[in-house]
Amino acid sequence: MRKIKLILLVALLLVAVCIGAWFVQDNSSSTDVVLLGFHLGIMPVGIWMLVFFLSGAAVGIALSYPAIFGLKRQSRRSLKMLRKLENDLGKAQNNAAGE
């Protein structure tokens, strides 16, 4: 199963690289980007679009991590409480059956 996941991940990465290369080839006109007064350089529009798309995706993923970790912590707490309540219920049922 692990090898299948690796093969699928490599295939997906290869497809993404091919689509990115195709996108850059179709948007090959050069442009100069200025960010806060600094010239970032002259590159094809396709490369700039891919750079900004990937950096935006990375920022979005990074900003979602605190929420994900909070939900995981809440889930662990809820599971712990559920196990405790199930244990208490089992003890109560055993005490009721023993009387």
TORFINU-689607 format. One line per field, with one value per residue (C-alpha): residue in one letter; x, y, z. Coordinates in Angstrom, 2 decimals, decimal comma, always signed. Example, Ala and Ser with C-alpha at 12.3 -4.5 7.8 and 13.67 -1.06 7.14 Angstrom:
guse (a  s)
xx (+12,30  +13,67)
yy (-4,50  -1,06)
zz (+7,80  +7,14)
This chain:
guse (m  r  k  i  k  l  i  l  l  v  a  l  l  l  v  a  v  c  i  g  a  w  f  v  q  d  n  s  s  s  t  d  v  v  l  l  g  f  h  l  g  i  m  p  v  g  i  w  m  l  v  f  f  l  s  g  a  a  v  g  i  a  l  s  y  p  a  i  f  g  l  k  r  q  s  r  r  s  l  k  m  l  r  k  l  e  n  d  l  g  k  a  q  n  n  a  a  g  e)
xx (+0,00  +2,87  +4,44  +1,14  +0,86  +4,42  +3,79  +0,59  +2,37  +5,20  +2,70  +0,70  +3,88  +4,93  +1,52  +1,68  +5,16  +4,01  +0,96  +3,16  +5,62  +2,74  +1,28  +4,64  +5,06  +1,62  +2,24  +5,76  +5,63  +8,15  +7,22  +8,90  +7,32  +7,86  +7,09  +7,18  +9,54  +11,92  +12,29  +11,97  +13,24  +12,06  +10,57  +7,72  +4,20  +3,58  +6,45  +5,28  +1,77  +3,02  +5,29  +2,46  -0,03  +2,33  +3,30  -0,39  -1,13  +1,77  +0,57  -2,98  -1,80  +0,43  -2,41  -4,77  -2,44  -3,45  -7,11  -6,21  -4,12  -6,92  -9,44  -7,09  -6,60  -10,36  -10,90  -8,35  -10,01  -13,44  -12,20  -10,61  -13,85  -15,86  -13,61  -13,97  -17,76  -17,91  -15,75  -18,01  -21,10  -19,59  -18,85  -22,38  -23,90  -21,71  -22,78  -26,47  -26,16  -24,40  -27,15)
yy (+0,00  +2,32  +1,75  +2,51  +5,81  +6,70  +5,85  +7,92  +10,85  +10,76  +10,52  +13,46  +15,51  +14,69  +15,74  +19,01  +19,79  +19,07  +21,31  +24,03  +23,82  +23,95  +26,98  +28,81  +27,99  +29,38  +32,58  +33,34  +37,13  +38,74  +41,27  +43,15  +42,90  +45,63  +44,75  +47,64  +49,59  +46,69  +45,21  +41,46  +40,81  +40,18  +36,74  +35,25  +35,95  +32,23  +31,88  +34,90  +33,49  +30,10  +31,72  +33,83  +30,94  +28,58  +31,20  +31,96  +28,27  +27,90  +30,88  +29,50  +26,11  +27,67  +29,85  +26,88  +24,84  +26,49  +25,64  +22,08  +21,57  +23,02  +20,62  +17,66  +18,62  +18,96  +15,57  +13,89  +15,46  +14,30  +10,74  +10,67  +11,85  +9,29  +6,44  +7,62  +7,80  +4,35  +2,98  +4,61  +3,19  -0,31  -0,03  +1,19  -1,67  -4,19  -2,73  -2,83  -6,44  -7,47  -6,18)
zz (+0,00  +0,80  -2,62  -4,34  -2,46  -3,43  -7,09  -7,10  -5,42  -7,97  -10,83  -9,45  -9,04  -12,60  -13,96  -11,97  -13,33  -16,90  -16,52  -15,01  -17,91  -20,39  -18,58  -18,66  -22,35  -23,20  -21,16  -22,33  -22,70  -20,34  -17,70  -14,88  -11,43  -8,83  -5,21  -2,71  -4,96  -5,52  -8,99  -8,70  -12,19  -15,70  -16,26  -18,29  -17,00  -16,56  -14,11  -12,11  -11,96  -10,78  -8,16  -6,76  -6,88  -5,05  -2,46  -1,83  -1,44  +1,02  +3,07  +3,09  +4,30  +6,95  +8,25  +8,50  +10,73  +14,04  +13,38  +12,40  +15,54  +17,69  +16,19  +16,68  +20,34  +20,82  +19,16  +21,44  +24,49  +23,35  +22,75  +26,19  +27,79  +25,78  +26,96  +30,56  +30,27  +28,64  +31,47  +34,06  +32,32  +32,32  +36,04  +36,73  +34,73  +36,58  +39,94  +38,91  +37,71  +40,92  +43,21)
